[in-house]
Each structure stands twice: as C-alpha cells, then as structure tokens.
Amino acid sequence: KNQVEQSPQSLIILEGKNCTLQCNYTVSPFSNLRWYKQDTGRGPVSLTIMTFSENTKSNGRYTATLDADTKQSSLHITASQLSDSASYICVVTRLSGAGSYQLTFGKGTKLSVIP
Amino acid sequence: DVKVTQSSRYLVKRTGEKVFLECVQDMDHENMFWYRQDPGLGLRLIYFSYDVKMKEKGDIPEGYSVSREKKERFSLILESASTNQTSMYLCASRTSGYEQYFGPGTRLTVT
C-alpha cells in the first residue's frame, strides 16, 4: 500500500533554534518527493522537489534530504523564525499507468515557533 | 508566476443547498484537482481532470461532482450539502511535469 508517514505530528521550538521533520514512505515506483509549507488557512506552497538521484536540496534556511534506499526524507529548518510556524507536508509522487502521476500526501507536521 | 484562484475564501451554506466551488488557473495547465483537507486526515483527492470535459474520481468522490468546460476552470459541485462536507477545499493545477500549484483554499461550513 502506498503510504507517507510524517513525524512528529506537532513540534514546538524556540525562535532561532533548528529542527528536523521526518518523512517515511512506501510509495512505489518512486518519481519524486516534495515538501510543502502550509500557513494556517492557506493553500500549500512548494519548498523543494527531489528526484531519485538527489540526496540534498536547499531553499534558503530549508534543507531537504532524501535516502531513496531507505525511503526516508527529512526537512531541516535552520535558525527558525516566527514565520516558519506552519504545517509541513511531505508528498510522494509515483508514476502510474499511461504516464500519469499519482500523489500520496502525508498528514503533515505542525510546527510552532515561539519567541 | 503560476496563479490558482478560488472563488471564495469562506463560505457558509445550509444543509441541502447546492454549492459551487470555482477554481481558475492562468498557466494553461492540463491537469486540475480538487482536494479536501480535514484535521488529522491530511489532503484527500476528490476529483481530478486531465483535460477539458474529462473527469476522474479520486479517493472520496461520494457526494461531489465536477465540471470542466474550459481548460482554465474546474468547478466542484456539492449537489446537496451535508454537515460532514464541512471542510477546507483546495484546488490545484499541474502540467505533465512535477510541480503542482495550490489555490488559497475555501473553508466551507455547512450548518
């Protein structure tokens, strides 16, 4: 069964600290993995997209890693800011029949950054 | 910049009413999607469309229908709204490649 599991479910950190969010998946065949940031009451916005051959990808203070062998990804946030408070959603894409893509969503990690 | 817009940010409807949620994208994307998002359940796919006048059921299509008469517009229809359809509804569009762009969402409350 194609699944994406994220941990922790929620996280509270102090402003300025670093944190790491985890994503484990069983989706196959793997096409790519994305991390989205979703502010409260808003639609998700893409942070990074990683294909099979990419191990690390950065977007400012966000760094995503991918281990395709163990089917694990992480999102590391450096020097957190209050504006990082949001839900972070891991999405894994697989190539289904006839060249179409199917997305499997994790349930997200809710991050709260406090002063 | 890709833009996906949704007709309403907040909507309150009564049980039994017919509800239309509109989504428009301005990047000529072939693929469009409707999701609902509920606490603890994440995003769940309701319907999607790969082309004009084409529609496919997602994981939870019951109680919903869709319409895609033009490439840029994808509508979600609740024929007879029920309280268990109170949710955040998200529209998305995508080319045949990787990136999927989401709209701002419509928070629908059915009373």
gemmi code that builds the backbone of each chain (N, CA, C; Angstrom):
import gemmi

chains = {
    "A": [
        ("LYS", (0.840, -1.181, 0.000), (0.000, 0.000, 0.000), (0.889, 1.250, 0.000)),
        ("ASN", (0.537, 2.215, -0.844), (1.326, 3.433, -0.919), (0.966, 4.368, 0.231)),
        ("GLN", (1.973, 4.630, 1.082), (1.723, 5.475, 2.251), (2.876, 6.431, 2.490)),
        ("VAL", (2.540, 7.550, 3.120), (3.542, 8.521, 3.542), (3.282, 8.841, 5.006)),
        ("GLU", (4.282, 8.603, 5.840), (4.154, 8.831, 7.268), (5.087, 9.960, 7.697)),
        ("GLN", (4.564, 10.931, 8.417), (5.375, 12.048, 8.867), (5.463, 12.060, 10.387)),
        ("SER", (6.612, 12.488, 10.861), (6.783, 12.632, 12.304), (7.697, 13.820, 12.598)),
        ("PRO", (7.535, 14.471, 13.754), (6.417, 14.257, 14.669), (5.120, 14.848, 14.102)),
        ("GLN", (4.040, 14.606, 14.781), (2.756, 15.172, 14.363), (2.752, 16.687, 14.611)),
        ("SER", (3.358, 17.088, 15.724), (3.479, 18.511, 16.033), (4.772, 18.751, 16.786)),
        ("LEU", (5.212, 19.995, 16.732), (6.520, 20.347, 17.283), (6.496, 21.807, 17.695)),
        ("ILE", (7.027, 22.082, 18.876), (7.151, 23.471, 19.345), (8.628, 23.732, 19.598)),
        ("ILE", (9.148, 24.801, 18.996), (10.557, 25.142, 19.201), (10.694, 26.636, 19.470)),
        ("LEU", (11.816, 26.997, 20.067), (12.088, 28.406, 20.332), (12.664, 29.062, 19.082)),
        ("GLU", (12.299, 30.289, 18.894), (12.832, 31.086, 17.779), (14.362, 31.033, 17.789)),
        ("GLY", (14.934, 30.833, 16.608), (16.380, 30.771, 16.481), (16.949, 29.358, 16.516)),
        ("LYS", (16.164, 28.408, 17.020), (16.634, 27.024, 17.082), (16.422, 26.311, 15.752)),
        ("ASN", (17.137, 25.202, 15.591), (16.975, 24.357, 14.410), (16.002, 23.225, 14.701)),
        ("CYS", (15.447, 22.656, 13.653), (14.607, 21.476, 13.838), (14.627, 20.618, 12.575)),
        ("THR", (14.250, 19.353, 12.758), (14.218, 18.417, 11.633), (12.900, 17.660, 11.642)),
        ("LEU", (12.253, 17.643, 10.487), (10.997, 16.925, 10.317), (11.266, 15.684, 9.474)),
        ("GLN", (10.552, 14.600, 9.773), (10.806, 13.334, 9.109), (9.644, 12.907, 8.223)),
        ("CYS", (10.001, 12.186, 7.150), (9.004, 11.638, 6.237), (9.473, 10.259, 5.786)),
        ("ASN", (8.682, 9.239, 6.044), (8.970, 7.879, 5.577), (7.866, 7.472, 4.612)),
        ("TYR", (8.243, 6.792, 3.544), (7.230, 6.457, 2.543), (7.392, 5.029, 2.057)),
        ("THR", (6.294, 4.503, 1.534), (6.322, 3.165, 0.935), (5.845, 3.225, -0.505)),
        ("VAL", (5.766, 4.433, -1.061), (5.254, 4.642, -2.414), (6.200, 4.041, -3.445)),
        ("SER", (5.616, 3.349, -4.393), (6.419, 2.729, -5.436), (5.592, 2.591, -6.721)),
        ("PRO", (6.193, 2.739, -7.894), (7.543, 3.195, -8.140), (7.695, 4.699, -7.896)),
        ("PHE", (8.793, 5.059, -7.272), (9.042, 6.439, -6.846), (9.360, 7.322, -8.047)),
        ("SER", (8.781, 8.524, -8.052), (9.115, 9.505, -9.075), (9.807, 10.720, -8.444)),
        ("ASN", (9.156, 11.329, -7.471), (9.775, 12.458, -6.788), (9.121, 12.675, -5.428)),
        ("LEU", (9.785, 13.486, -4.617), (9.273, 13.801, -3.283), (9.319, 15.299, -3.111)),
        ("ARG", (8.241, 15.854, -2.574), (8.183, 17.295, -2.366), (7.836, 17.597, -0.922)),
        ("TRP", (8.322, 18.710, -0.484), (7.919, 19.280, 0.797), (7.152, 20.567, 0.515)),
        ("TYR", (5.989, 20.673, 1.164), (5.171, 21.877, 1.066), (5.077, 22.523, 2.448)),
        ("LYS", (4.957, 23.851, 2.427), (4.673, 24.607, 3.640), (3.254, 25.152, 3.510)),
        ("GLN", (2.452, 24.950, 4.556), (1.084, 25.457, 4.517), (0.828, 26.316, 5.740)),
        ("ASP", (0.686, 27.608, 5.500), (0.297, 28.510, 6.575), (-1.164, 28.274, 6.921)),
        ("THR", (-1.524, 28.589, 8.149), (-2.894, 28.355, 8.622), (-3.899, 29.069, 7.717)),
        ("GLY", (-4.883, 28.339, 7.230), (-5.924, 28.918, 6.408), (-5.505, 29.224, 4.976)),
        ("ARG", (-4.352, 28.730, 4.562), (-3.843, 28.986, 3.207), (-3.586, 27.679, 2.475)),
        ("GLY", (-3.365, 27.773, 1.173), (-3.002, 26.596, 0.404), (-1.527, 26.271, 0.562)),
        ("PRO", (-1.140, 25.012, 0.347), (0.275, 24.621, 0.441), (1.120, 25.294, -0.638)),
        ("VAL", (2.359, 25.606, -0.260), (3.315, 26.203, -1.182), (4.556, 25.323, -1.211)),
        ("SER", (5.033, 25.033, -2.410), (6.161, 24.117, -2.550), (7.459, 24.716, -2.006)),
        ("LEU", (8.199, 23.905, -1.256), (9.516, 24.311, -0.756), (10.629, 23.670, -1.587)),
        ("THR", (10.545, 22.355, -1.766), (11.573, 21.637, -2.527), (10.936, 20.466, -3.268)),
        ("ILE", (11.569, 20.088, -4.354), (11.209, 18.859, -5.071), (12.487, 18.061, -5.273)),
        ("MET", (12.440, 16.773, -4.961), (13.638, 15.944, -5.093), (13.317, 14.701, -5.912)),
        ("THR", (14.177, 14.417, -6.865), (14.043, 13.197, -7.649), (14.935, 12.110, -7.066)),
        ("PHE", (14.881, 10.952, -7.681), (15.574, 9.777, -7.164), (17.066, 10.014, -6.968)),
        ("SER", (17.668, 10.772, -7.864), (19.130, 10.918, -7.852), (19.618, 12.023, -6.930)),
        ("GLU", (18.706, 12.778, -6.335), (19.116, 13.909, -5.498), (19.109, 13.514, -4.028)),
        ("ASN", (20.208, 13.813, -3.332), (20.318, 13.494, -1.910), (19.955, 14.672, -1.020)),
        ("THR", (20.311, 15.860, -1.488), (20.116, 17.069, -0.687), (19.694, 18.208, -1.578)),
        ("LYS", (18.770, 19.008, -1.053), (18.356, 20.206, -1.784), (18.017, 21.297, -0.793)),
        ("SER", (18.510, 22.492, -1.074), (18.291, 23.598, -0.139), (17.451, 24.691, -0.764)),
        ("ASN", (16.701, 25.370, 0.078), (15.902, 26.528, -0.321), (15.986, 27.500, 0.854)),
        ("GLY", (17.005, 28.345, 0.813), (17.216, 29.270, 1.926), (17.564, 28.512, 3.204)),
        ("ARG", (16.758, 28.714, 4.245), (17.029, 28.044, 5.526), (16.440, 26.635, 5.576)),
        ("TYR", (15.827, 26.217, 4.513), (15.239, 24.870, 4.445), (16.171, 23.959, 3.653)),
        ("THR", (16.487, 22.801, 4.230), (17.294, 21.802, 3.535), (16.586, 20.459, 3.618)),
        ("ALA", (16.313, 19.894, 2.455), (15.667, 18.583, 2.402), (16.700, 17.538, 2.028)),
        ("THR", (16.576, 16.360, 2.625), (17.431, 15.231, 2.265), (16.544, 14.075, 1.825)),
        ("LEU", (17.112, 13.230, 1.004), (16.380, 12.062, 0.526), (17.304, 10.858, 0.509)),
        ("ASP", (16.856, 9.777, 1.122), (17.541, 8.489, 1.024), (16.568, 7.531, 0.342)),
        ("ALA", (16.771, 7.342, -0.944), (15.834, 6.526, -1.722), (15.949, 5.040, -1.364)),
        ("ASP", (17.077, 4.648, -0.801), (17.243, 3.243, -0.424), (16.384, 2.897, 0.785)),
        ("THR", (16.413, 3.770, 1.778), (15.613, 3.522, 2.987), (14.235, 4.162, 2.896)),
        ("LYS", (13.981, 4.898, 1.834), (12.689, 5.568, 1.608), (12.377, 6.533, 2.750)),
        ("GLN", (13.366, 7.382, 3.005), (13.210, 8.379, 4.055), (13.639, 9.740, 3.549)),
        ("SER", (12.941, 10.764, 4.033), (13.324, 12.133, 3.727), (13.230, 12.950, 5.003)),
        ("SER", (14.010, 14.010, 5.057), (13.916, 14.916, 6.187), (13.929, 16.351, 5.683)),
        ("LEU", (13.330, 17.220, 6.457), (13.368, 18.658, 6.178), (13.972, 19.328, 7.390)),
        ("HIS", (15.113, 19.967, 7.180), (15.810, 20.633, 8.270), (15.605, 22.134, 8.137)),
        ("ILE", (15.189, 22.757, 9.212), (14.998, 24.203, 9.236), (16.054, 24.802, 10.155)),
        ("THR", (16.808, 25.722, 9.604), (17.910, 26.343, 10.352), (17.487, 27.710, 10.864)),
        ("ALA", (17.907, 28.014, 12.099), (17.668, 29.343, 12.681), (16.212, 29.755, 12.503)),
        ("SER", (15.328, 28.999, 13.103), (13.896, 29.179, 12.873), (13.425, 30.600, 13.175)),
        ("GLN", (12.398, 31.001, 12.444), (11.768, 32.304, 12.628), (10.289, 32.097, 12.937)),
        ("LEU", (9.682, 33.122, 13.493), (8.261, 33.023, 13.839), (7.429, 32.688, 12.603)),
        ("SER", (7.858, 33.180, 11.451), (7.117, 32.946, 10.210), (7.229, 31.500, 9.709)),
        ("ASP", (8.084, 30.720, 10.341), (8.167, 29.305, 9.978), (7.016, 28.500, 10.590)),
        ("SER", (6.270, 29.090, 11.482), (5.120, 28.411, 12.083), (4.118, 28.076, 10.985)),
        ("ALA", (3.890, 26.790, 10.792), (3.052, 26.320, 9.690), (2.970, 24.805, 9.776)),
        ("SER", (2.187, 24.233, 8.867), (2.217, 22.774, 8.690), (3.117, 22.459, 7.510)),
        ("TYR", (3.891, 21.403, 7.651), (4.815, 20.987, 6.591), (4.373, 19.607, 6.105)),
        ("ILE", (4.108, 19.545, 4.811), (3.509, 18.349, 4.239), (4.493, 17.706, 3.276)),
        ("CYS", (4.688, 16.407, 3.445), (5.539, 15.618, 2.558), (4.636, 14.927, 1.538)),
        ("VAL", (4.988, 15.018, 0.264), (4.171, 14.448, -0.807), (5.069, 13.614, -1.712)),
        ("VAL", (4.703, 12.373, -1.918), (5.493, 11.490, -2.774), (4.698, 11.172, -4.033)),
        ("THR", (5.355, 11.304, -5.174), (4.727, 11.045, -6.463), (5.212, 9.722, -7.022)),
        ("ARG", (4.284, 8.966, -7.534), (4.675, 7.754, -8.248), (4.127, 7.817, -9.663)),
        ("LEU", (4.824, 7.167, -10.544), (4.397, 7.124, -11.933), (3.425, 5.965, -12.081)),
        ("SER", (2.166, 6.284, -12.373), (1.178, 5.226, -12.530), (1.018, 4.924, -14.016)),
        ("GLY", (0.033, 4.171, -14.374), (-0.108, 3.722, -15.752), (-0.290, 4.852, -16.754)),
        ("ALA", (0.071, 4.606, -17.991), (-0.128, 5.530, -19.107), (0.562, 6.870, -18.886)),
        ("GLY", (1.676, 6.861, -18.171), (2.470, 8.068, -17.997), (1.868, 9.103, -17.076)),
        ("SER", (0.878, 8.749, -16.292), (0.292, 9.727, -15.376), (0.938, 9.609, -14.001)),
        ("TYR", (0.743, 10.644, -13.201), (1.348, 10.695, -11.873), (0.281, 10.589, -10.800)),
        ("GLN", (0.627, 9.921, -9.732), (-0.278, 9.847, -8.595), (0.450, 10.346, -7.352)),
        ("LEU", (-0.176, 11.253, -6.627), (0.441, 11.840, -5.438), (-0.115, 11.194, -4.176)),
        ("THR", (0.775, 10.926, -3.237), (0.373, 10.453, -1.921), (0.846, 11.465, -0.893)),
        ("PHE", (-0.084, 11.959, -0.086), (0.206, 13.029, 0.859), (0.418, 12.469, 2.258)),
        ("GLY", (1.403, 13.027, 2.970), (1.490, 12.795, 4.406), (0.473, 13.690, 5.104)),
        ("LYS", (0.271, 13.431, 6.406), (-0.712, 14.212, 7.146), (-0.121, 15.502, 7.690)),
        ("GLY", (1.172, 15.661, 7.537), (1.781, 16.930, 7.915), (2.343, 16.957, 9.329)),
        ("THR", (3.292, 17.835, 9.528), (3.826, 18.158, 10.853), (3.505, 19.616, 11.123)),
        ("LYS", (2.839, 19.861, 12.260), (2.501, 21.237, 12.622), (3.617, 21.810, 13.480)),
        ("LEU", (4.311, 22.803, 12.950), (5.430, 23.435, 13.640), (5.004, 24.772, 14.230)),
        ("SER", (5.296, 24.949, 15.485), (5.053, 26.230, 16.145), (6.386, 26.769, 16.627)),
        ("VAL", (6.721, 27.971, 16.192), (7.944, 28.640, 16.640), (7.528, 29.743, 17.595)),
        ("ILE", (8.055, 29.688, 18.815), (7.649, 30.655, 19.840), (8.818, 31.563, 20.218)),
        ("PRO", (8.490, 32.812, 20.592), (9.566, 33.769, 20.909), (10.308, 33.360, 22.176)),
    ],
    "B": [
        ("ASP", (4.558, 33.941, -12.739), (4.130, 33.219, -11.551), (2.797, 32.508, -11.805)),
        ("VAL", (2.779, 31.228, -11.488), (1.530, 30.477, -11.619), (0.529, 30.988, -10.610)),
        ("LYS", (-0.702, 31.144, -11.064), (-1.714, 31.579, -10.127), (-2.928, 30.660, -10.221)),
        ("VAL", (-3.321, 30.147, -9.061), (-4.534, 29.361, -8.950), (-5.438, 30.115, -7.994)),
        ("THR", (-6.619, 30.490, -8.474), (-7.531, 31.249, -7.632), (-8.798, 30.445, -7.384)),
        ("GLN", (-9.367, 30.667, -6.230), (-10.620, 30.023, -5.864), (-11.634, 31.111, -5.552)),
        ("SER", (-12.892, 30.831, -5.889), (-13.908, 31.880, -5.898), (-14.189, 32.471, -4.525)),
        ("SER", (-14.079, 31.677, -3.479), (-14.383, 32.197, -2.151), (-13.351, 31.701, -1.153)),
        ("ARG", (-13.000, 32.526, -0.183), (-12.135, 32.065, 0.901), (-12.955, 31.391, 1.994)),
        ("TYR", (-14.130, 31.939, 2.259), (-15.024, 31.390, 3.280), (-16.433, 31.308, 2.709)),
        ("LEU", (-17.122, 30.225, 3.083), (-18.472, 30.023, 2.572), (-19.280, 29.337, 3.661)),
        ("VAL", (-20.477, 29.826, 3.884), (-21.375, 29.174, 4.843), (-22.664, 28.829, 4.102)),
        ("LYS", (-23.024, 27.559, 4.132), (-24.216, 27.094, 3.435), (-25.074, 26.248, 4.372)),
        ("ARG", (-26.327, 26.112, 4.003), (-27.233, 25.299, 4.812), (-27.320, 23.882, 4.249)),
        ("THR", (-27.626, 22.948, 5.105), (-27.822, 21.552, 4.701), (-28.840, 21.476, 3.582)),
        ("GLY", (-28.502, 20.731, 2.527), (-29.399, 20.548, 1.404), (-29.190, 21.525, 0.268)),
        ("GLU", (-28.447, 22.580, 0.503), (-28.193, 23.556, -0.560), (-27.229, 22.988, -1.596)),
        ("LYS", (-27.347, 23.486, -2.823), (-26.387, 23.147, -3.874), (-25.249, 24.164, -3.787)),
        ("VAL", (-24.027, 23.667, -3.789), (-22.866, 24.533, -3.597), (-21.919, 24.395, -4.785)),
        ("PHE", (-21.451, 25.530, -5.276), (-20.478, 25.545, -6.359), (-19.177, 26.165, -5.852)),
        ("LEU", (-18.085, 25.443, -6.019), (-16.758, 25.988, -5.730), (-16.013, 26.091, -7.048)),
        ("GLU", (-15.537, 27.298, -7.330), (-14.886, 27.545, -8.609), (-13.380, 27.673, -8.440)),
        ("CYS", (-12.661, 27.179, -9.424), (-11.206, 27.270, -9.416), (-10.745, 27.671, -10.814)),
        ("VAL", (-9.844, 28.637, -10.861), (-9.309, 29.104, -12.139), (-7.788, 29.154, -12.058)),
        ("GLN", (-7.124, 28.638, -13.107), (-5.663, 28.740, -13.178), (-5.281, 29.437, -14.477)),
        ("ASP", (-4.153, 30.166, -14.418), (-3.796, 31.023, -15.548), (-2.556, 30.552, -16.293)),
        ("MET", (-2.175, 29.269, -16.116), (-0.930, 28.808, -16.746), (-1.147, 27.723, -17.780)),
        ("ASP", (-2.379, 27.582, -18.256), (-2.636, 26.631, -19.338), (-2.296, 25.181, -18.927)),
        ("HIS", (-2.470, 24.876, -17.657), (-2.174, 23.519, -17.185), (-3.256, 22.546, -17.625)),
        ("GLU", (-2.809, 21.345, -17.989), (-3.774, 20.330, -18.414), (-4.523, 19.734, -17.221)),
        ("ASN", (-3.799, 19.534, -16.123), (-4.343, 18.771, -15.004), (-4.849, 19.678, -13.890)),
        ("MET", (-6.027, 19.393, -13.404), (-6.572, 20.143, -12.276), (-7.183, 19.173, -11.276)),
        ("PHE", (-7.160, 19.577, -10.008), (-7.513, 18.670, -8.918), (-8.353, 19.388, -7.870)),
        ("TRP", (-9.224, 18.639, -7.226), (-9.932, 19.120, -6.045), (-9.626, 18.180, -4.879)),
        ("TYR", (-9.209, 18.796, -3.757), (-8.951, 18.058, -2.527), (-9.800, 18.648, -1.404)),
        ("ARG", (-10.006, 17.839, -0.388), (-10.488, 18.383, 0.867), (-9.465, 18.042, 1.948)),
        ("GLN", (-9.384, 18.940, 2.928), (-8.378, 18.778, 3.977), (-9.053, 18.890, 5.333)),
        ("ASP", (-8.916, 17.854, 6.131), (-9.521, 17.814, 7.448), (-8.454, 17.499, 8.485)),
        ("PRO", (-8.594, 18.051, 9.690), (-7.589, 17.812, 10.742), (-7.378, 16.323, 10.980)),
        ("GLY", (-6.102, 15.924, 11.007), (-5.772, 14.528, 11.284), (-5.892, 13.598, 10.096)),
        ("LEU", (-6.456, 14.095, 8.988), (-6.644, 13.235, 7.806), (-5.789, 13.675, 6.629)),
        ("GLY", (-5.280, 14.890, 6.670), (-4.474, 15.369, 5.559), (-5.322, 15.692, 4.341)),
        ("LEU", (-4.666, 15.807, 3.205), (-5.367, 16.102, 1.955), (-5.871, 14.809, 1.322)),
        ("ARG", (-7.116, 14.847, 0.891), (-7.693, 13.689, 0.210), (-8.253, 14.143, -1.132)),
        ("LEU", (-7.973, 13.360, -2.153), (-8.350, 13.723, -3.511), (-9.817, 13.390, -3.773)),
        ("ILE", (-10.567, 14.383, -4.237), (-11.989, 14.184, -4.507), (-12.197, 13.825, -5.987)),
        ("TYR", (-11.754, 14.702, -6.868), (-11.858, 14.504, -8.312), (-10.658, 15.162, -8.972)),
        ("PHE", (-10.346, 14.706, -10.172), (-9.341, 15.390, -10.961), (-9.725, 15.340, -12.435)),
        ("SER", (-9.016, 16.146, -13.209), (-9.318, 16.243, -14.632), (-8.014, 16.408, -15.404)),
        ("TYR", (-7.852, 15.615, -16.455), (-6.657, 15.709, -17.292), (-6.890, 16.530, -18.557)),
        ("ASP", (-8.130, 16.919, -18.776), (-8.399, 17.681, -19.998), (-9.818, 18.224, -19.912)),
        ("VAL", (-10.116, 19.124, -20.845), (-11.457, 19.698, -20.884), (-12.484, 18.590, -21.043)),
        ("LYS", (-13.569, 18.710, -20.311), (-14.693, 17.781, -20.334), (-14.317, 16.374, -19.866)),
        ("MET", (-13.157, 16.235, -19.330), (-12.719, 14.935, -18.830), (-12.638, 15.002, -17.306)),
        ("LYS", (-13.106, 13.944, -16.621), (-13.033, 13.921, -15.164), (-12.793, 12.484, -14.696)),
        ("GLU", (-12.122, 12.396, -13.576), (-11.836, 11.089, -12.972), (-12.102, 11.168, -11.483)),
        ("LYS", (-12.651, 10.129, -10.921), (-12.878, 10.090, -9.484), (-11.559, 9.911, -8.748)),
        ("GLY", (-11.482, 10.607, -7.626), (-10.349, 10.420, -6.742), (-10.680, 9.406, -5.666)),
        ("ASP", (-10.179, 9.662, -4.468), (-10.367, 8.695, -3.381), (-11.707, 8.834, -2.662)),
        ("ILE", (-12.284, 10.039, -2.683), (-13.524, 10.265, -1.925), (-14.520, 11.077, -2.763)),
        ("PRO", (-15.012, 10.536, -3.880), (-15.896, 11.319, -4.753), (-17.360, 11.387, -4.317)),
        ("GLU", (-17.740, 10.552, -3.347), (-19.165, 10.457, -2.991), (-19.679, 11.800, -2.483)),
        ("GLY", (-20.807, 12.224, -3.028), (-21.432, 13.473, -2.621), (-20.956, 14.689, -3.393)),
        ("TYR", (-20.040, 14.451, -4.348), (-19.470, 15.545, -5.141), (-19.586, 15.243, -6.629)),
        ("SER", (-19.592, 16.297, -7.426), (-19.416, 16.162, -8.860), (-18.544, 17.325, -9.317)),
        ("VAL", (-18.080, 17.257, -10.560), (-17.207, 18.313, -11.077), (-17.593, 18.659, -12.491)),
        ("SER", (-17.071, 19.801, -12.927), (-17.309, 20.251, -14.292), (-16.061, 20.942, -14.798)),
        ("ARG", (-15.662, 20.589, -16.029), (-14.535, 21.287, -16.651), (-14.899, 21.563, -18.107)),
        ("GLU", (-15.524, 22.716, -18.291), (-15.957, 23.136, -19.620), (-14.861, 23.900, -20.354)),
        ("LYS", (-13.983, 24.532, -19.604), (-12.852, 25.256, -20.183), (-11.571, 24.807, -19.492)),
        ("LYS", (-10.470, 24.901, -20.196), (-9.207, 24.380, -19.680), (-8.802, 25.058, -18.379)),
        ("GLU", (-9.084, 26.349, -18.254), (-8.597, 27.086, -17.092), (-9.508, 26.973, -15.874)),
        ("ARG", (-10.671, 26.391, -16.026), (-11.665, 26.420, -14.952), (-12.111, 25.012, -14.572)),
        ("PHE", (-12.120, 24.759, -13.265), (-12.528, 23.441, -12.763), (-13.443, 23.681, -11.571)),
        ("SER", (-14.661, 23.224, -11.670), (-15.658, 23.502, -10.636), (-15.985, 22.244, -9.848)),
        ("LEU", (-16.146, 22.425, -8.572), (-16.582, 21.341, -7.679), (-18.004, 21.651, -7.241)),
        ("ILE", (-18.869, 20.647, -7.338), (-20.287, 20.841, -7.044), (-20.713, 19.890, -5.936)),
        ("LEU", (-21.344, 20.459, -4.932), (-21.984, 19.653, -3.895), (-23.480, 19.728, -4.173)),
        ("GLU", (-24.044, 18.634, -4.666), (-25.441, 18.662, -5.116), (-26.400, 18.966, -3.976)),
        ("SER", (-26.135, 18.419, -2.810), (-26.974, 18.633, -1.633), (-26.052, 18.609, -0.415)),
        ("ALA", (-25.616, 19.786, -0.012), (-24.589, 19.872, 1.020), (-25.045, 19.216, 2.330)),
        ("SER", (-24.095, 18.555, 2.969), (-24.355, 17.950, 4.277), (-23.298, 18.417, 5.263)),
        ("THR", (-23.597, 18.289, 6.541), (-22.684, 18.809, 7.558), (-21.326, 18.116, 7.517)),
        ("ASN", (-21.282, 16.855, 7.067), (-19.989, 16.173, 7.011), (-19.130, 16.623, 5.821)),
        ("GLN", (-19.644, 17.572, 5.056), (-18.858, 18.180, 3.986), (-18.250, 19.511, 4.424)),
        ("THR", (-18.430, 19.854, 5.676), (-17.724, 20.999, 6.235), (-16.239, 20.683, 6.235)),
        ("SER", (-15.461, 21.527, 5.547), (-14.050, 21.213, 5.371), (-13.344, 22.376, 4.682)),
        ("MET", (-12.034, 22.225, 4.551), (-11.233, 23.121, 3.726), (-11.086, 22.457, 2.367)),
        ("TYR", (-11.445, 23.184, 1.301), (-11.350, 22.641, -0.048), (-10.216, 23.343, -0.792)),
        ("LEU", (-9.345, 22.536, -1.353), (-8.176, 23.056, -2.058), (-8.193, 22.600, -3.505)),
        ("CYS", (-8.003, 23.561, -4.392), (-7.868, 23.272, -5.816), (-6.383, 23.315, -6.163)),
        ("ALA", (-5.983, 22.521, -7.137), (-4.586, 22.537, -7.579), (-4.535, 22.326, -9.079)),
        ("SER", (-3.444, 22.786, -9.686), (-3.245, 22.520, -11.105), (-1.803, 22.119, -11.345)),
        ("ARG", (-1.586, 21.433, -12.447), (-0.256, 20.881, -12.716), (-0.105, 20.669, -14.208)),
        ("THR", (1.126, 20.866, -14.705), (1.426, 20.448, -16.069), (1.696, 18.954, -16.038)),
        ("SER", (2.182, 18.391, -17.106), (2.509, 16.966, -17.107), (3.776, 16.685, -16.319)),
        ("GLY", (4.456, 17.729, -15.870), (5.673, 17.560, -15.092), (5.406, 17.433, -13.610)),
        ("TYR", (6.396, 17.856, -12.803), (6.329, 17.570, -11.388), (5.484, 18.537, -10.578)),
        ("GLU", (5.613, 19.817, -10.870), (5.154, 20.807, -9.907), (3.642, 20.933, -9.884)),
        ("GLN", (3.084, 20.916, -8.691), (1.649, 21.089, -8.507), (1.439, 22.355, -7.688)),
        ("TYR", (0.579, 23.212, -8.178), (0.333, 24.500, -7.542), (-1.064, 24.499, -6.930)),
        ("PHE", (-1.137, 24.983, -5.705), (-2.397, 25.004, -4.989), (-3.003, 26.403, -4.950)),
        ("GLY", (-4.325, 26.440, -4.892), (-5.034, 27.682, -4.639), (-5.034, 27.985, -3.147)),
        ("PRO", (-5.614, 29.109, -2.757), (-5.595, 29.544, -1.360), (-6.564, 28.779, -0.465)),
        ("GLY", (-7.475, 28.033, -1.075), (-8.415, 27.247, -0.280), (-9.732, 27.960, -0.036)),
        ("THR", (-10.782, 27.163, 0.115), (-12.101, 27.661, 0.506), (-12.528, 26.896, 1.750)),
        ("ARG", (-12.772, 27.641, 2.816), (-13.256, 26.986, 4.026), (-14.778, 26.992, 3.991)),
        ("LEU", (-15.350, 25.827, 3.810), (-16.800, 25.680, 3.699), (-17.368, 25.160, 5.013)),
        ("THR", (-18.381, 25.860, 5.477), (-19.115, 25.402, 6.665), (-20.551, 25.131, 6.247)),
        ("VAL", (-21.027, 23.926, 6.546), (-22.410, 23.560, 6.249), (-23.153, 23.417, 7.575)),
        ("THR", (-24.199, 24.208, 7.733), (-24.915, 24.214, 9.024), (-26.282, 23.547, 8.909)),
    ],
}
model = gemmi.Model(1)
for chain_id, residues in chains.items():
    chain = gemmi.Chain(chain_id)
    for i, (resn, *xyz) in enumerate(residues, 1):
        res = gemmi.Residue()
        res.name, res.seqid = resn, gemmi.SeqId(i, " ")
        for name, pos in zip(("N", "CA", "C"), xyz):
            atom = gemmi.Atom()
            atom.name, atom.element = name, gemmi.Element(name[0])
            atom.pos, atom.b_iso = gemmi.Position(*pos), 0.0
            res.add_atom(atom)
        chain.add_residue(res)
    model.add_chain(chain)
structure = gemmi.Structure()
structure.add_model(model)
structure.setup_entities()
